[in-house]
Amino acid sequence: GATSPTDDRDGTITRHPVAQPPSAQLGRALPAPFAAVVEQVPPTFSAARVSGQRAYKLARRGTPVDLESRPVRIDRLECRRYEFPWLEVEVACGKGTYIRALARDVGQALDCGACVQRLIRTAVGPFRLAETLPWDADAETARKHVRPLLAAVEHLPRLTLSAEMLWRLRHGQKPVSPPDLAGWVAVLDDDGQLSVLAEARVAERQLVPRMVFQSDS
């Protein structure tokens, strides 16, 4: 029942009178086509680039912004609560997905308009909102809750290399990759610490360093 130029409540809200609140239409709009990989046009007020410039900077100057659609991954979209005009959904998605654009597209599919009223990021990878600390936590408490680097990539296969092989990888060389590895790999040192994020290339049988972490020594 409302839209805004920014696709959220921070923009100027325009109300759209709705003769009949969506009901059965809502069930059809949410599951499809919003599933798996979909084409999504980023919001006009976003960090997406247009001819090398940020879209939001152009939009703020009043310059017309023409953004192209791009593929994004929506793994799950679940309706948690619906009481017109409020719709609460829970979304699991891949990087680059704009929830504001998702709200906009749902509103267009229902022919009534929609924008984001409230957005909460509940998880990023293995990190959950329930496990976070408040901003005013003291330094000692914060240090006790610091997690190792490896926790951020626990979904990746792990490979422990000898000191010599790890030195070569850390200095830009491309040692031979095990035949059973493909894609991104978390490379550990002898102490089990994350040292390098590498790409295992099957065709070349090589480990290519992508991100090297500073060691304590």
Secondary structure, 3 states (H helix, E strand, C coil): CEECCCCECCCCCEECCCCCCCCHHHHHHCCCCCCEEEEECCCCCCCCEECCEEHHHHHHCCCCCCCCCEEEEEEEEEEEEEECCEEEEEEEECCCCCHHHHHHHHHHHCCCCCCECCCCCCEECCEEHHHCCCCCCCHHHHHHCCCCHHHHHCCCCEEECCHHHHHHHHCCCCCECCCCCCEEEEEECCCCCEEEEEEEECCCCEEEEEEECCCCC
